[in-house]
Each structure stands twice: as C-alpha cells, then as structure tokens.
Amino acid sequence: MTTDVEKAQFLEEFGDDYGYPNAPKNIDEIRATEFHRLQELVYLDHAGATLYSESQLEAVFKSLNSTVYGNPHTQSNVSSSTSDIVREARQQVLNFCNASAKEYKCIFTSGATAALKLVGEAFPWSSRSSFMYTMENHNSVLGIREYALAKGSAAFAIDIEQAGHNDGLGNTKSSLKVLKHTVQRRCEIRILNEEPAEKAFNLFAFPSECNFSGVKFNLDLANIIKEDTERILKESPHHKGNWMVLIDAAKGCATEPPDLSKYKADFVVISFYKLFGYPTGLGALIVRNDAVKLLKKTYFSGGTVAASIADIDFVKRREGAEESLEDGSISYLSIASIHHGFYILNTLTISAISRHTASLATYLRNMLLALRHDNGDGVCVVYGLDSKVLHTKLGPTVSFNLKRPDGSWFGYHEVEKLASLSGIQLRTGCFCNPGACAKYLGLSHSDLLSNIEVGHVCWDDHDVLNGKPTGAVRVSFGYMSTFEDAKKFMNFIRNSFVSLPLHSNSIFHRPITTEGTDRNMSKYYLRSINIYPIKSCGGFSVDSWLLSSTGLLHDREWVIKSTSGDILTQKKVPEMCYISTLIDLNLGILFVESPRCKEKLQIELESDSYMPGRVEMEIHNLRYEVQVYGDEVDDWFSNAVGRPCTLLRSSGLAGSKRYPCSNRNQSAGMCIDAKSKLNFVNEAQLLLISEQSVSDLNTRLSSKNVEKGSPEAPIQVNPMRFRPNLVIAGGEAYAEDGWQCIRIAKKYFTSLGGCNRCQMININHQAGEVKRLNEPLATLAAYRRVKGKIYFGILLRYDDSDKEEAGSLIQVGEEVYPVADLF
C-alpha cells in the first residue's frame, strides 16, 4: 500500500481533527516554514520536550534586540517596564488555565521540578498530616514524600479505579474506588503539642496526564478529594484534616490545561519547554490564594525580604505571594519570551492541538495493535488501554513493548538503538515514573529489588531481566507532528521487528554474490596487524608483532581518564582519532602526536620516571592496577583532547568480578572474556575482521544508495573503520562467524563469538573533520542483528599456554587455519 493511499485512509477517519484546517497555516505549511531542521529527523519525544518554531525564536531575538530589560528588583524605568512584562506573563499563565487572579497566583520557578520542591518544603507538614499520591506520578512528585516523612507525616500511594458507571448525572463520586498501598512513616509519631487531626493539612498529588502511559486523569478528582475524602478513604484514619490537591500538569498542559474555574486544585505545576520548546529552565506554580498563606519557607534571599539585619536574628519577609516565594532575581528574559510561545498555542488553539495529536496517537495505537508475526502472534503490547483509573481519554503518548515470534521480549534499548540509526528520536525506559512503570509492566517489589541487586539503574542497558521488560518504548506527538512522522515510525517497526514468511530479524543473512568474487578462494591469510596502544586513539600497522599474555604486546595498555573519572573514548571525544601513536620496540619508546600539540610526546616503556605512584580502578567490571603519570604527560594529553585528563597505564588486573561468557552469537548477553589477561579492552584481547565481509558490506551500502536514488557517492568503509587487530583475506564473507578457533602458523586463538558493534563505527574522520553518520551500522542492523546485538567481526583470545613461549611473533602473510563450529 502506497503512502498516498494510507494517508487518504487516515484522513477519511481523522480529517476533521488532523492538520489545523481552520488555522492560518495547516500542518504541512507549519512543517515547511517553521521546522526546516526536521527534514532528516522524525522527532517523537514531545513528552520529554517539544520543539520551538523558527518564527517563535525570531520573535524572541527581535524582542531581545529591540528592548532593554532590567532587573525587576530595582526602581529604574527599565526595571519598571520589565516588571510590567513579567506581570503580563503571570496573567497569561493564569489565563491559560482559566484561573482568576482573584483566586490564584502565578509563581515562576526554574522548572516544574522546582515548583514541586517548593510545595514540598513549604507545606505545613505535621505528624498528623498525610501525603497521598497516585502510583502514576513522576519522581519529582514522589520527592515531596521526603519532606512529609521527615516531619513525621504519613505517606502512601493509591490506585484510583472506576468501580462502575457513574450515576447518569455526570457524578463520578459514587463510582470511585481507592486502593491504598502501604502507609509509610519514618519518624516516631509526636502528637503531644500538635493540633488535633481535624486541623492538620494533608496533600494529595496526581498528574493530569501520566507521562508513562498517556492516561489522562479525570480532573474531577481535585474536587472529589477536597469535598468527599471521608467517604473515599472510609475507615482509614487519614481522611481527617484539611485536604489540599496538587495537579502535576507538566505533561498534560500541552494538550489540555486544567480549567481551574471548574477544578479547584490548590497547586498546579507547569513546564514551559513542554508547551512550546523554549525557554528551558523555567516553570510555574499556580497556587490558590488561600494556600499561599499556609506555605512557610525557611530560606530567604534577595527580593523575598522587606528587611534583614546581618548580625542578629532578624528578618521581615515580604507579604506578596510572588515576592515571598520566588528566590532571588527571577529569570525575567525567559519569562518575557513565553509570550511568543503562547502566541503559537493561541493561534492554533489548544482544542485543535489536542485533536490533532490525538488523531496521530490513535492511528499509531491501532496500527501497532494490528501487527502480527508470520505465526499469527501479536507483535506489540500497548500500555494504558485497559486502565481502570478514573480517566476520560488517552493523551498523545503511546507506550509499548515489542515481542518476538517466540513470545520473548525485544529489549527497549534495541528499539531505541535501531530507531536512532533510522533517524527516529524517541524515549525508552521508565520515564522517571517508577510507579506507572511497575504497575503496567507487572513488576512486583521483589522484581524491582532483584533488578536493582543485579545493577539495574535508570538509563542503563538492562532492558529485559528475568524474562520481563524493565521499561518501555514511548512515542509522543506534539503540535507540529505529522502523519508522515507516524507512518515512518510504523515502517521502521515493521521492517525491524515483525517476522514475515521467509524472513527473520534474528539470523545472519548470507553474503551477496558480487561480480569478481573468487568463490573457490578457500585459503585465508593474515593481511594486516594493527596495534592501538592508547584506548580509542589512533593505532599503527606492522608487518610483524610480538604476542603476549594480553594479546598483541602493548595493545590498549594505556587509557585516558577525565577528571570526573570517566574513561574517554571516541564516542565522547571523537577528536581522539587524531592522536596518533607508534611504538618502537628497539628504542623502547611510545611516540604520541597530536595536531593540537607542537611537540611529539615520548614515553619510555621501561622507565618509571613519569610514574610517581600506582592506584586501582574499575573498568567494565574489572579492577586494574594502573600506573599514574606526572603533570607533564597529563598536561600534554589535556591539550590534545581539549579537556583536563590523565594518562594511565595498566599494570595488570588487581582482581576482578567475573561473569560467565558464551562464545556463540546466539547469546543474549554481552560479556568480558573471563579467562584471559586483559588490558583496557571492552570484551576480549583481539578483534578479527575479514576483508571479504567488509567487501560484502560495501556492496550492500552501494545497493542501498541506488535504492534510495541518492545522487551522492555511496558510503564505503575499509576494514580499519572497525579498529581490528587482525585483518584476514580469503574465503567467503562471514565464514568467520562459524569458527571455533584459528591457528596462525603455530599460534592458537579461541573464538569468543561475534563483536557487538556500536555507534563508534559511524564516526567518520576525513580531511580534519569528524562526522557522525548512520552508516555502516544502519545497514549492518538490517542483516547482522541477533537478539538486539549487531555483530561484525569476531573476538579472539590468544592461547599461549603449551603452544609457544610468550613473546612469539605473528607476521603478515602467514596462513590462517580455521576450525569451524557451525551453528
């Protein structure tokens, strides 16, 4: 089915809602004139941050260039004008939520998180208070719990469900069911001198839209909790007191800001970059006037006090809500710029934005749910569809996971990695919403604690543990999203994760037969030997080289570490490729050069002159004893990489944490060779690449270029792009996949399986420029992917025991004898 036909079908169903037909510009015109930077990118992370438009930024810069702004805390004419602009901005925020200035105040903060923190630290907690919150809440809301517990208050999560239909009159109270989780207390209850429970203040927090699932909560909850808590919590002692309500609208405001004339929340939190992309670092807390009087801040600063005396305990605070709750000088330039963002939203209208984004999200959900593998099993599990929570509809967020034909899960990290290669920006993980994540993924407390014990933390690669996903894939739409964005994403999912007849996304494809290939060429020989003394820096090629117990002598024996403790690589510092190295074994010197350094650095291999001490450090779960160089060497490398750093040399393993390692590509895990002595390598002592395999890859790159009809010359790679230690020639492409071990002359090497490739092979450096491309990894992903790993080349371990004495040579031209272990 062509895209035109599919779009016609989409418009037939959603045409009344999609594309802003009644606005000054429709969606195609908006994309063509306002978002030129999206031509090669599908951006689907608007729940994380939406995008600013070009005219919006032009208006901001025009205002900055034509207006003189001054600090509102001074009395000059310029400052007075700035104060007027800030006052107008506050009113715009209130208008956005239909909040009367007689009932509410707008407090500017450094973001939604800062607004939540302000409520937490200033709320009148006591041992009689309770903090109640829905399971579906952002970590920034959960953080309020720390303030409550520290004051002896109770804290507990709840699930809110609709027990049945409402009473037919629009009344949802009778259908509300609250499921309370364990009550948490951290301090002993102290009630002797505190007010009775009826006078205590309690806080209930919920999101207007769950940033994990897209479920939109019914904002009637605000009124129900304030008016009918005793019935809802029934026999619980926590129903007593004055209940106040906080709505986290950071996500939901982009398509449905809460109407505060109807839903009498006490606190509402807003994030502006999630509304219109710019500015970042600015949020707002909308607070009821009655609630302002209850907030008691401990800290005071410039602008929040009327008077203070430096050498005695005296401070007189300002009485105005804004003046008393905003610390220091507000970000008045950012505040002045929100006018231009609101102009866009008002021009399109929020209702039109809501309908537009909902049409795309509904389309995507339907398409994902319709996907089937060739065995008939469903591909996608979408979260939030069967939610019993009290809600009205789903927002423009689609959260899901993907299954293989055998029922096992594709890891979300694999989806994100391949999406990035396809020019698609999305989000994966738990999205800082641990309650929703656990709830929708079915993760028990024991599951969560078990995952943490094995090292799983936010933003790591542990996407499936004990057969369960630890997070999800999230796609979210913004006001400038298009059908074409959704369609490209669906094509990506189909091509990458749906198993079709005579096709699999989890086996290696055979090589393409190309003209000129000698298929009878069965012998293999060593084409080149390459050593990389300093991890991630340039290496050098030799005709012969010594082997040692760590592989090639001095290979990756040095590493560069930042002052923060991170190991520097080309993925973080691509310019490291311009640091060239050469070892002269006769002179016993490592030579290092950089275009940023005038003098060549010489490091003696056997000298201790640069080494004032030795320390231990851990890399890739291995603990090393390392030699530390002096200031002269460190200064040289700091200049070479353009940031402060130190050079370290491996003195050997000082003990290590070992993990079992499989030597076959089918293994879902990726591990470090547990039987070898290792320098600063990622996985194994040596990497072997086949010229024939590289040739086949280049054929595929050329074919892909022809299919796309690109006028540019196709990307071609040489074996050195993969930073191999050994390059072999001869035989058939990818024959190395099935080798169990190899012999070169009288030296033996064990294959540890395929090398899982990363974005580093996409870094291209030519003519002094470093470019990050999608190739060749994107092409490799299409035919060299096995359970989330993209393999190219094989990892080897040098078997030096009982074969040859350490220090024996290998030479270019020597024949390579493989032993196959086909799978």
N, C-alpha and C positions, 0 to 999 in steps of 0.2 A: 504494500500500500504506500503510495507516494505521500510526501509531507503535505502537499496541497489538498489531497483528499482527506487526510486525517484532520487537517485544520478546519476544513469545511464541516466535517462531522462535529468537531469541538465547538465551532461557532453556532452550529444548529442547536446544540444543547445549552451553551453558555453565552451566546452572542449578546444577550441583553445585559449581562453583567461584566463581560470582559472588555477591556481596552479603552474605557473612558470615551464612549461615543459622543457625550454631551459636553466634554471639556474643550478648552481652546486647542489642545493638542491631543490626538489619540495616542495609544501606546507605541505604535510604530514611529510616529513623529517624535515622541519623547525619547525613545532609544536612539533615533538617528541624530538628534540635535543635542541631547544632554549627556549621553553616555558613550562617547566615542571609545573610551578606554575598555569597553566590554566587548569589542568586536571579536576578540580571540578567546574570550573567557565566559564561562557560564557560572555566574555567581549565585549560589543558593544557600547563603548563610545569613539571611537577613534577621533571624532571631538572635544571632550573635552581634551583628552590626549591619545596619543598612547603609546604603551608599548616598553620598551627596551628589547633586547635579552640578553641571558646569555653570548654568546661569545662577544658581544659588551661591557658588563660590565667587563668581564675578561680582555679584551684588554685595557680598561681604567685603571683598577687596576694594570695591568702589567706595563703600561706606568708610572703610578704614583710611583710605587715601584722601577722602574729602572732609572728614570730620575729625576734630580734635577732641579726644576723650581724656577725662581727668579722674583721679581717684575720688569716688563719691564721699570719702570721709573728710574732704576739705571743703572750704566755703567759697572757692572761686567760681566765676561764671561758667567756666568749662566744666567744673565738677558738678555744678548745679544742673547743667544740661545733661550730663551723664546720668545723674540721679533720676532725672525725668525719663530718660530712655530705659533705665532699669525698672522704674515704676510701671512703665507701659508694658515691659516684658512680663512682669509679675501678673499683670492683668490678662495678658494673652494666655498665660498658662492656666489661670483660673477659668477663663472663657473656654479653653479647650476642654475642660472637664465640667463645664456648665456649673461652676461653683460661684456663688455670690460672695463678693468681697465683704459683705456684712457677716458672713458665716465662716469664711475661710481666709487663711493667709498662705502666701507662697514663699517658701524659704529656699533660697538657692544653695546647693551643696556641690561638692566636687564630683558627684555622681550618685546613682541610685544606691550604691552600697553605703556611701557616706550618709545618705538620708536615713537609711535603716539603722545605721550605727548611732545616729543622733537620737532616734526614738529609743533605742535600747539603753543608752547611757543616761538619758534624761528622764525616763519614765519613772513614776513613783512606786517602785517595787517595794514590797514588804513580805514578811513570812506568811501573810495571809493572801498574797497575790498569786495569780496563776497566769502562765503564758501558754496559750493553746494555739496550735498551728496545724494546718493540713499537712499530710505526708508529702503532697506535691508542693514543695517550696524550695526556692533557691538557697544555697548555702549562706548567702548574705542575710537571709531571713533567719535561718537556723542560728546564726551567730548571735542574735538577740538573746537566745537562751542562756548564753554565758552571763549576761548582766542579771537576768532573772535568778538563775541558780546561785550566783554569788551573793545575792541579797536574801537568800533563804526561801525564795519563791518556788512554787511548784511549776513544772514544765511538762507538757505531754502533747504528743501528736494525735491527730484524729483522722479517720476516714469519714467522709460525708457521702451518704448514698440516698437515692430516692427510693423509699420503701414501696412506692406505688404511684398511682396517678394523683394529681392534685385534686382539690375539691370541686373543680369545674368552674371556679370563680377566679382563677388565677392565683389562688392562695397555695403557696408551696409549703407552708409551715407543717401541715398535717402529714405531708409525705416525706418529711426529713428524718433521716436516721443517722445517728452519730455513733461511730465505733471508736472507742477510746483505747489508745495504746498505754503502755506502762507509764506511770507517773514518776517523774524524775525529781529528786531533791538532792542537793549537795551539802547543805548546811543543816545543823540541828534547828528545829523549829523554836523560835524565840517569840513568845506571844505576850509576855508579861506586861510590857509597856506599850504595846502596839494597839491600834484601833481595832474594834471588832471586825469580823469578816465582812459584815454588811457594808462597811465603809472602805474596804480595800479596793484597789484598782487592778483590774485584770486586762490582759491584752490578747486578742485573737487575730491571727495573721493568715491571709490566704492570697494566692495570686489571681489576678483577673484572667490570666491565661497561663496554663502550665507550659514552661519552656521546654519540657521534655516531650510531651505528647501532643501539645496543641489544644488540649481540652480547655474550653472556656467555662469558668465557674459562673454560676448564676449570681449576679451581684446582689440579689435579694438576701444573700447570706449576711450582708452587713446589717440590714435592718432586723433580720430574724435573730441574730446573736444578741444585738443590743436590746431587743424587746422581749425575747422569749427564751432566754438562756436557761431559766429554771426548768422549763418543760423539756428542753432539748437534752440537758445533762441529767435530768431526772433526779435519781437518788444520790448523785455524786455531790460531795461537799464543795466542789469547785464552782458550783453555779452561783454562789453568793457573791456579793460585791457589785461594783460598777464595771461593766464590761465595755471595753473600747475596741475598735476594729481598725486594723491596718490592711490596706489593699496594696499588694506589690503589683503595680501596673506597668513595670518597666517593659515587659514583653507585650502585654495586651493593648497598651495605648496606641500602638502603631496602626491598629485597625478598629479599635473600639474603646475609646477613652471612657472611664466610668462617669456616668451622669450623676454628679453629686447633689443635684436638686432632687433626685429620687432616692439615691442610696447614700444614707447619711454616715459614711465612713468618717473616722476621726483622723486618719492618716492615709495619704496616698503618695506613692513613690513613683517618680518618673525619671526616665533616662533619655536625653535628647538625641544622642547619636543613634539610638534605636528607632527614633522617629524619622529623622531626615539626615543622618550620616555625619553631620557637623553642627556644632562643635563636639569634640570628645572632652572628657574631664569635666562635664557639667551635668548636674541633675537637679531635681527639685523635690521638696517635701511639701505637699499641700496638707495643711493641718487646720482642724476646726478651732475656732477662737476659744471655745471652752477648754479644749485640750491643751492649748498653748499655756494656759495658766498653771497646768499641772506639771509641765516639763521643767525640771530643775537641773541646769547644767552646773558642773563643778568647775570646769576650766573657764577662764575669761581671757579676752585678748583685746587688741586694739579694735575699737568700733563697737564692742559689746558692753563697754562700761561707760558710765557717766563720769565717774571719778574713782581714783585709787590713790593710796599713799604707799610709797615704796618701802618705808622702814617700820611700818606697823600693820597689823592685820585689819585692813580697812579697804572695802571696795563697795561702790554703789553701782549696781548694774542698771543698764537701760531697760525701760519698760516695754518698748515696742517689740513685737514678735520677731520681726526680721532682724532688728538690731541686737536682740539678746541671743539669738540662736545662730547667727552667721558669724563664724570666726574670722577675724581679720578682714582685709580688703577682699571683697568678692571678685570673681573673675568677670569684670564688667565688659571687657571686649568680647568675650564669648557670649555673655548674656545679650549684648547688643546684636549679635549675629543670629540669634534664634528667630528673630522677626522674619528673616528671609527663608528660613526653613518652614515656618508656619504658613508663609505665603503660598508655598507649593502645595501643602496639605489642604489649605482652604480653597485653592484654585481647583484642585481635583475633587475635593470633598472627601471626608472620611468614609462616608457611606459608600461612595464609588470605589475607593481604595479597598474597603472591606469586601465588596462584591467581586472586584477584580481578582484579588489574591485568593479568595475562597474558591473561585472557579478553577484556578490553576491547581490548588491543593486537592480539590475534589477529583479533578481529572487524574492527577497523579496517583491518588489513593486507589481509584478504580482500576487504573492500568496496572499498578503493582499487584493488586489482589487477583487480577486476571491471569498473571503469568503462570505458566506451567512448564515443568521439565518434560522431557520426552516420555517419562514413565507415568505422567499424569499428575504427579505430586505438585503442590503449590510451591512457589519459589519464595514468597515474601510473607512475613508476619508484620502487620501494621499495628502499632500500639495506640490505644485510646478509643478505638471504635466501639468496644464493648464496655466502656467505663460506666459504672453505676453512679458516678459522682453527680451531685446536683449541678447540672450544666445545661446550657441551651444549644450549643453547637461547637464545632471544631474551628480553630483558627487556621491561619495559612502555614501550618507546620505539619510535616509528615515525618514521623519517627518509625523506624522499622529495622528488621534484621532479615538476612537472606539465608536460605537453606540450600544445601546440596541435594542432589537426587537421592542420596542415601539417608537423608534426614539430619545429617550433621550440619553445623553452622559455618557459614563463611564468616571469618573474623571481620569486624568493622574496620580494623586497621587495613586489611587487604582492600576493602572497598574504597577507603579514603586514598590509599596509595595509588590505585588504578584510576580513580576519578581525577586525581591531580595530574596524572600523565595524560589524561584526556581533556585537560583544560577545564575541569569542573571543580569549583570550590564549594565544599560542604563541610559539615561538622560531624564528628563522631565522639563517642564516649558516653558519659552520664550528664554532661552539660551542667555541671555544678548543682545537680538536683538529685541527691542520693536517695531521697525518699521515693520519688517517682520512678527512679531507675530500678530500685529494689522491688517496688510494687509491680511494675509492668513486666519485669524480667523474671519475676518469681524467685528472687534471691532471698533466702532466709538469713537470720542473723549468723547462723553457723556458716553459711555460704560466704557471707561478706567477711567474716573474721578469718575464715580459711584462705580466702583470696588475699587478704592483707598479709597473712603469715608467710605466703609464698612470694611476697614482694610487690603485689599489685597496688599501684597508687594511681592517682589521676594523671592522665596524659601519657601513660606508658603503653607498651605494645601487647600487654596481656589481655587480648580481646575475647578469648574463649578459655575458660578454666573449668575443669571437671565437667566438660560437656555442656556448659551453659555460657551464653554471652555475658560479658561483664559490662556491656554498654550497648549502644545502638547507633545507627546511622540517622542523621537528621537533615532533612531538606526543608528549607523555609523560604517563602516568597516575600518580595517587597513590592512597593507600588510600581517599580519600573521593570518587574519581571515579565517575561513574555511566554507565549505558548511555545515558541521555539526553544526557550530555555528548558521547559519541561520535556519537550519532545527529545532534545539532545540527551537529556539525562536518561530518559526511558530507553533510547537506543543504546546508550552505554551499558545499562543494566542488562538488556537482552543479549548484547554481544559478549559481555564479560562473565555473566553468571547463570545464564539459562542453558541447560543441557538440551541439545537438539539431536535428532537422529543422525548417526554417522559423525557426530561432533562431540568433543568433550573439552571442558575447560580445565581439566586436571591431568592431562597426559602430554608428553612431549610429541610434537609433530616431527615427522621425518623431514630430512633436508629437501630443498628444492633442487631438482636436477638442472644444472646450467650448462650451457654450451662451453666446451673446452675443459670440462672436469674429467680427469682421468679416473674412472671408476674402478680400474684394475690396480690402482696405486695403493697397495695394501701395506707397504712398509712405512714406518714412522721414524723420523729422526729429529734431533734437537736443533731447532732453528736459531733460538737466541736464549741468552741467560741475562736476567736483569736483577739488580740489587737496589734496594731502597733503604739506605742507612737510617734516614730520619723519617719516621712515620708521616705519610701524607705529603712529603716533599718530593722533588724530582729525584729520579734514580739514574743509573748508568748501566750500559750494556757491556758485556765482556765476552771474550771467546772461551775462557775457562775460568773456573772459580772453585774455591775450596768449600767443601761441605763441613758442617759442624753438628753438634748435638741439637742445635736450634734451627737447623735447615741450612740455608746459604749463610756463610760466615758474615757476621755484622749486618745481616738484613733486618731492618726495623729494630735496631738495637738502641736507637735514640728516639725520644719523643719530646714534643714541645707542649708545655703546660701553661695555661693562663694563670694570672694572679688569683682568680676565683677558684682555681682547682680544676677547671675543665681541660680535657685533652684537646688540643687544637687539631683540626683536620680540614681538608679542602671543602667539606660540606659547610663548615662555619667560616673558613677563611680561604676562599678559592685561590687567592694570590699566593698561597703556599706552593703552588705548582711552579712558580718562578724561582724558588730556591733550589739551586742545582747542587748536586753532591758528586763526589768522586773519592774513592779510596785507593791509595797507592800502598799495596801491602809491603813492597820493598822498603819504602820510606817509613811505613807505619804511621801514615797521616790520613785523616779525613779532611778533604778540602770542601769548603762550602762557599757558594757565591750567591749573591742576590743583586738585582738591578737597583735596589734601594740602598745598597751599601757599597762604598767606594773600594774598600779593601776586601780581599778574599780571606776568609777565616780558615785557619789551620788548627786542627785538633789532633794531638798526638794520641795514638791508640793505646799506647802502653804507659803514658805519663800520668802522674797524679797531680800535676802542677795546677790544674784547674779545678780540683776536686777537694774542697775543704771538708766535706762530710758525706755521709750516706743516710738515706731515710727510706721508709717503707711507704708504699702507696698501693691502691687497689684500682685495677682496670679490668673490665669485663669479668668480674668475679674472681680475678686472680690477684694475689698480693705479691708485689715485686719489691725487691731491694734495689734501690736506684742510687746512682752516683750523682751528686749535685755539682754543677759548675759555678764558677765565680762570676762577679759582676761583668767582667769584660765580655765573656761569652754571652751572658744573658742580655746585655745591652745590644750586642750585635744582632741577636735574633729579635729583640724587641723592635729594632729599626726595620728589620727585614719583613716582619709580619704586620707592622704598623700598630702594635699594641704591646703593653708590658707582658713579658712572658719569661719562662725559664726553660733551659735545656736540661733534660735528664737522660741518663744512660742506664740501661738495665744491667744489674749485676747478677741477675738470676732470680728465680722465684723464691720468695721467702715463706712459702706455704700458700695453699690456695683452696678455695671452695670448688669442689669438683662436681660436675653434673654428668649423667650418662649421655653418651653421644652415639647416634646411629650413623652408619656410613652410607646410608642409602637415601636417595632423593625423596622417597615417599614419606620420610619422617616429617611430621608436622612441626617438630621443634627445631630450633637452631641453636647450636651449642659450640663450645670450645673443645678442641681436642684435649682429652683428659689424660692422655698417655705420653705426651711429648713435653720436652723443654721448650718453652716459648719465649720469644721476645715480645715486642709490642704489636702483635698481630691481632686481628679481630677473631679469627677462628682456628687457623691452622698454620703450619710452618711455611708451606709453599702453595702457590696458585699456578695451575697449568691451564693454558689456553691453546686451542687448535686453530691453525690458520684456515683450515677448511671450514670450521664452524663460523669463523669471522667472515669468510667469503660468502657463506650461505646467508648470514645475517645481512650483509651488504646487498645481496640480491633481493632480499625481502624489502629492504629500505628503498631500493630503486623502484620495485614494483608498486610499493605504497605511494611513492611520489607520482608515478604515472597514473594510478587510480584516482588520485586527488586532482590531477590535471594541473599540478603546480608548475609554473614556468621556471622556478628556481632549480638549480642543480640539486640532485638528491644528496642527503647526508650520507657520507661514507665514513666508516671508522676503521682504524687499524688496530692490531692486537694490543698496542701499548695503551689504548684508551682504558683497558681493563686492569692495568697495573699488574701484569703477570710476572712471575719469577721465571717460568719456563714457557717457551712457545715452541710447539711442535708442528711439523709439516708432514703431509702424507695422510693416506687413508680417507675415510668418509667423514663428512661433518657429523659431529655429535657422537661419534663412536666412543669417545672418552666417557660418556655417561654410564656405560656398562662395565667399565674397567674396575676390577677389584684391587689390582696392584700393577705396578710397572717396574721394569728394570732398565736402567741406562748404563750400558757397559756392565760393570759388576756392582752397581749401586741399586739398592732396592727401595721402593717407595710404596706406601699403602695409600689407596684412595679412601678419603673420608666422605665422599659424595660431592654433590654439586655446590657451587658457591652462590649463595643468595645475593643477588645484586641490588644495589640501592641507587639513589639519585646521583651519587658521585660520578657514575659513568656518563651522566648527561652534562657534566661540566666540560665545556669545550674552550680551549685556550689557543687562540690564533692571533698572530701579529700583535702581541701585547695586550689583547683583550680577553676577558673572561666572560663567557656567556653560559647561562643555564638554559638548556634545551629540554624538550620532552623525549628526544631520541638519544640513544637507541633503546632506552628502557621501555618506551611505549610499545615498540614493535616486539621486543622480547616478551613482553607481558601477554601478547596475543598467542604465543605458541610455546613458551618456555615456563609456564606457571604451573606449580603444583602446590595445592593447599595453601595459597597465599604467598608462596615464595617464588621468585623469578630467578631461575638458575641459568648460569652461563659459566663454563669452565669448571674444573674440579679442584678440590683441595687435597693436598698430599702431606703425608708425614714421612720423613726420612728415617728409614730403619737402619740405624748404624750399628746395632749390636750383631756380633758374629758374622758380619758381612765384610766390612772394610774398616780399617782404622780411621778414627775421626781425623779430618784434615785431608781426606782424599778429594780428588778433583773430578768435576764433570766438565765436558767440553762440547762446544757447538759442533754439530756434525755427527755426534755419536748416535747410534741407532737406539730407538726406544722400543722395548718389547712389552706389550700389554698382556695382562691376564684378564679375560672378560668374566664378568659375573652378571650376565644379562638379567633384567627384571621385567 
